């Protein structure tokens, strides 16, 4: 990675291959955009038939150009793509933007053609964007080689969908945000998202990177690039497509994408500090919050509005988000009282009760007091602000001054300040935005972003671990006992167990293990659902009964006789790992036992994880309070559970031939932890 | 209830008491609005000082008017309110809109003045809106007696906040929705929300009722009115304020409201079929979905867009909402193929792959095919539609024809059809809206509303039960044993238990009950958290150990010796009831045991509930699959658990002196159910 992409964003010369004078054609838009940069660089329009395009004589081939075109943008029919790429490379081009579709997204034949093209490009030391893309745009460099017209601004956008890029652009524009750079990824045959994230992080005009991606290609490289961007002060917002079965099927047709599971994407985002969003609107809302570059230290919110209804609705949203609305101190209330009428509510939420209408500058004083109080971590203004400007010019002037004062107080205190107003396009709202305060259209957007910012703790990032070298492959399918043995050898403690085939062997094993015991019928995927598990058998008679019942109903190939773990003092957990095609092994820890499927309380991370990271994952679960004991139960040994998860994560990372590995339940005990079940599923190649 | 409110909405004559010629004053706005209706009714402006207002000679008192003003709107300083109300009644007014504030929301003295005013109004057979309100508006009757200017339309709006009404109005207007009637509730001293919901349900021009409410007053009456409206075909959308502690404290200051718990509000909405929302934007989004009056029969969605990225993002949102995206049949795919290019994706989601651009009428054909397929319950269009109109007038014409065609297919099939488009204000989007198709600005809004409509099953409404006559009060505080006895007497089965004071008594009781037993230290609120519960003691020795340990660490006033319930074959549930100040007793059922606090899996209903309704509540829980047995456990007797919940709900409903009653856990067994604990908390009056 880390190839030089400068020829893409600010080439000395550009050629449009397939330029056209016919409006509506791709070659028309591209030629028109290219010509806009003619003050800054040589622009060559190439059309097989020659003729005049935008007042310029078109060349009939790249070979005719007076110099090597540093960047060539190609829009020719699919069957001519190889010839066009070869001609570009022959002409000395160092960067190609391949608009044409009909390659990698069209099945194996197209994919093979695409691979061959990339080989030739790389052999020539050049880079290629696309194919099947909309082009590239750099506001600062006056490079407009795409069909979309974008407002200038501070967002860098990398997108695998043209229409979504367009929608993100339209929504961003409504909130006054524009773009520094835009790259349409297409099939990512050569240049991939990771390289572009790296390039945008180094681009001065780009203050935030927004990405829409269906295929992460080298997922860890993407995560690493994102983490580096975040750490260097350029936040990354990711809209990820294809994270469910239905959307993956859509993505496959769209860009030939090999999609990743949502859990893998979440793990990568958590490790890298990337903000994962689910829609264009959410992407813009979150971007506005991140662009202020102020981070809350906790979850305490102060709410203010001139109007009781707005404070009431916002309060409910704040509490529903799991944020806090602490009562303000007497001192702070006294200070607020000097700025507001006697009917105002001061306790938090703060309701001006008409005080804003009486004196618009009271917004400045109230918000300033709240920001300086030290009693809250974020201040949210909601409701009518911005609307007073409708009354008169004098009101508008005061309201804009008040907006500037609020923004100044936020700047000075460094405390995050977010606003929602019904008048989100008003002059005072624009003043707030211009001075770095995000102003939202919906109160739920403001509260949602405040909550997201409060959850964001970059210092606690799990990171993007390197993969260890593969260990010797474990071979094909694994049964219960071989799975147990592999994991036990790796260092996971399991409850004592003996594999038996007959009642006689079962009774002998039970005597060795010591009563009470557990008898499991093996060879069943869901042993406990089918009556294949008998727990707490207290003597030979009970073992005989259970054995004969299972023999009759299930006739399993073999059985396991196991010591009875002290379930009543333990807590059932799950630890597992799954291999994602793009992000590699992902470790999962969660609540186990009867409620596991219902609670769906899991935390994920890119594998392998350290013990400390695994413990942090357990502590992030909703069941975390139970780890420390609850309802008269003792605390459990989280360290031991974390050790088991870390060991399993390393095992998964060292065995690329394994698709899934799971210990469910892992019983965390007051001292230690014990695997009570194990399952290893080989990857398709190893089956 | 059911008073005649026609004098409020379409009076034969109106007087504005406190009319003013000075812009910015309330009396100015009201006078201006009143005069607009002068073609329809006599309008009298009254100002103590006389003079000319809007070209009319103002009367100096109501006594001077030539006829009785059927409606008087009063905007005078707080101290003059009693005099103004008396003068109105003396003049023969049948309806008063009291704008003035400074009464019920200002503490006990103001509340007493407010009550006295209402008594006089009622004695005169009149009705009163307010005080502390913004007025009233009826588009059809040209009655404009409020400070807000509202677009005409089909929404009836009842609001306890002026600014929220304004915001709802602004958001609605963006989507082409206006208002048939608006009533600002203020303190609801006389006319309450329930009566207005009833009046709006009967109002022909009102097709949907939107309500913002902080105080439900007679909550059951409100729920009943809502249910009647819904059943007569007028949906009700409720934005409820004050459902959390922080917002209740804000609401109290705002309108003197006595707020209700979110659970009580949810129970009422579930019983009545009212749609509960959390923000103005959500209110409008949901209203748009309900106004189409088409209801899905299930959760199967078909998604379509001209653009792969949009189908991908929408698919992920659909799956996240718990909706389904079934693959379409071969026959349907074949039909779709005739309308789209060969590169299109047909399986669901349907990606036109540029087919829309090639032929805009393909939208009509594709959506028509999906609506008629019988394979899905809702069709969602997302993405670029509406944008082709930018290219040329010819495109716009075709796109609008396509919009009309889609709307017609939705109409003909009766299958719900929702759209999201980036061009949500375009001509084709307006065409869709005009023909009854909701068009959303964000794809997540479209998907969220589709999911809400799919959850909506009015036929399964629990209803709004009447309260039974109170039984003999049970007196003051209840301990564990008296709580158990009261509930056992009502019909809840409990595990066998003996109250004991000494070790000797404990051993005797244990022998009677039969080993193994449970020993509980009483007088502890959280017995199990403090080591006050010992489970499964197998003989006198273990009882003695446990007793001595509790005696040493807790020295409780007494103990309970109980039979050990068969925990391993049972499922721990919670049943309880709580009295809400506005909605009365609300019954709650949920998951119990160790995970209860974490799972927070509860269902609520207005009490009392029948056994059948209680069973439906249990079946609506996320743990419902466990009721039928899972992981090798037997199915439990849901009927018995439902019987216990129904009995408890009736007990709570018959005892208004009780604030809370709870059985946690209620152990549902393969046959029967057993209460293992009980708690009754008296109301404040009975403490």
Interface residues (C-beta under 8 A of the other chain):
Chain A: X24 X106 X159 X160 X161 X162 X163 X164 X166 X167 X170 X212 X214 X239 X241 X242 X243 X244 X245 X246 X247 X249 X250 X251 X253 X254 X255 X262 X278 X279 X280 X281 X282 X305 X306 X307 X308 X309 X310 X311 X312 X313 X315 X316 X317 X318 X319 X320 X325 X343 X345 X347 X348 X349 X351 X353 X383 X384 X391 X422 X441 X442 X443 X444 X526 X527 X528 X529 X530 X531 X532 X533 X535 X568 X591 X594 X595 X597 X598 X599 X601 X622 X623 X625 X626 X630 X631 X632 X633
Chain B: X24 X106 X159 X160 X161 X162 X163 X164 X166 X167 X170 X212 X214 X239 X241 X242 X243 X244 X245 X246 X247 X249 X250 X251 X253 X254 X255 X262 X278 X279 X280 X281 X282 X305 X306 X307 X308 X309 X310 X311 X312 X313 X315 X316 X317 X318 X319 X320 X325 X343 X345 X347 X348 X349 X351 X353 X383 X384 X391 X422 X441 X442 X443 X444 X527 X528 X529 X530 X531 X532 X533 X535 X568 X591 X594 X595 X597 X598 X599 X601 X622 X623 X625 X626 X630 X631 X632 X633
